[in-house]
Amino acid sequence: MKKVEFIKSSPDLKSCPKDNLPEYAFVGRSNVGKSSLINYLSGQKRLAKTSSQPGKTRLINHFLVDNSWYLVDLPGYGFARISKAEKNRLRSMLEQYLLNRKSLVCLFLLIDSRHLPQNSDLNFMHWLGENQVPFVFCFTKTDKLGSNQLTKSVQQYKNELLKSWGSLPEFFLSSVIDKTGKDEILAFIQETNSKIK
């Protein structure tokens, strides 16, 4: 990533920028460390707004990377303290984007590595699978766990998915604190882009 610029925040799918470039979207439960990871990947401390309050992201945020692809910051899901009406609006906006955005190449599903598989994550994963939305896993906050704990945490997710899935998406491990995962994630995006005709 040499150049990253904010393009726009959109309240719904039809307001998003023209879908003429590949898009890689990032999503996860509230407080998973999504904004921190996006800032780390971009090399800019304040590109995505971070907050100690869960549920900060309420819009679809597009960032143009090297004039060749979009990094998309999506609203989280889960336990943010917001009204039921607002939760429904965010869920509808997220589903519309994931199901109908033609330029979406891959979704990065962020998982807090410290926690056991959560129902909200598992339900979302199965929804992605049922709707054939291409995604990969990115475990965040891996600096909080020892290597054995981390291996165990990742394996629990794999075991859970293998109950109903024949093959698994790719897995990435990241830590903003330890500065890990950036090269692997960006290499995956670069390689994927090179295959797009």
ZIBEL-V729114 format. One record per backbone hydrogen bond with DSSP energy under -1.0 kcal/mol. CO is the residue of the C=O (numbers start at 1). NH is the residue of the N-H. E is the energy in kcal/mol with one decimal. If there is no record, write none. Layout:
((CO	NH	E) (CO	NH	E))
This chain:
((3	66	-3.6) (5	64	-2.8) (8	62	-2.6) (10	60	-2.8) (13	16	-1.8) (18	20	-1.9) (22	70	-3.0) (23	105	-2.9) (23	106	-1.3) (24	72	-2.4) (25	108	-3.6) (26	74	-2.2) (27	110	-3.3) (28	77	-1.2) (29	32	-1.3) (33	37	-2.0) (34	38	-2.5) (35	39	-2.4) (36	40	-2.1) (37	41	-2.9) (38	42	-2.1) (39	43	-1.4) (39	44	-1.3) (60	10	-2.5) (61	73	-2.7) (62	7	-2.9) (62	8	-1.0) (63	71	-2.9) (64	5	-2.2) (65	68	-2.8) (65	69	-1.6) (69	65	-3.5) (70	24	-2.5) (71	63	-2.4) (72	26	-2.8) (73	61	-2.4) (77	30	-1.7) (80	82	-1.9) (83	87	-2.4) (84	88	-2.5) (85	89	-2.1) (86	90	-2.6) (87	91	-2.6) (88	92	-2.4) (89	93	-2.5) (90	94	-2.6) (91	95	-2.7) (92	96	-2.6) (93	97	-2.0) (94	98	-2.6) (95	99	-2.4) (96	100	-1.8) (97	101	-2.0) (100	102	-1.1) (101	104	-1.5) (103	23	-2.4) (106	25	-1.6) (107	136	-2.5) (108	27	-2.4) (109	138	-2.4) (111	140	-3.0) (112	115	-1.7) (118	122	-2.7) (119	123	-3.1) (120	124	-1.6) (121	125	-2.6) (122	126	-2.4) (123	127	-2.1) (124	128	-2.4) (125	129	-2.4) (126	130	-2.8) (127	131	-1.9) (128	133	-2.6) (129	132	-1.2) (134	107	-2.2) (136	109	-3.1) (137	172	-1.6) (138	111	-2.3) (139	174	-2.8) (140	113	-1.9) (141	144	-1.8) (142	145	-1.3) (146	150	-2.6) (147	151	-2.4) (148	152	-2.2) (149	153	-2.5) (150	154	-2.5) (151	155	-2.2) (152	156	-1.9) (153	157	-1.3) (154	158	-2.1) (155	159	-3.0) (156	160	-2.0) (157	161	-2.3) (158	162	-2.6) (161	164	-1.9) (161	165	-2.0) (170	137	-2.9) (172	139	-3.2) (174	142	-1.8) (175	180	-2.1) (180	175	-1.9) (181	185	-2.4) (182	186	-2.6) (183	187	-2.2) (184	188	-2.0) (185	189	-2.1) (186	190	-2.6) (187	191	-2.7) (188	192	-2.6) (189	193	-2.8) (190	194	-1.8) (192	195	-1.1) (193	196	-1.1))
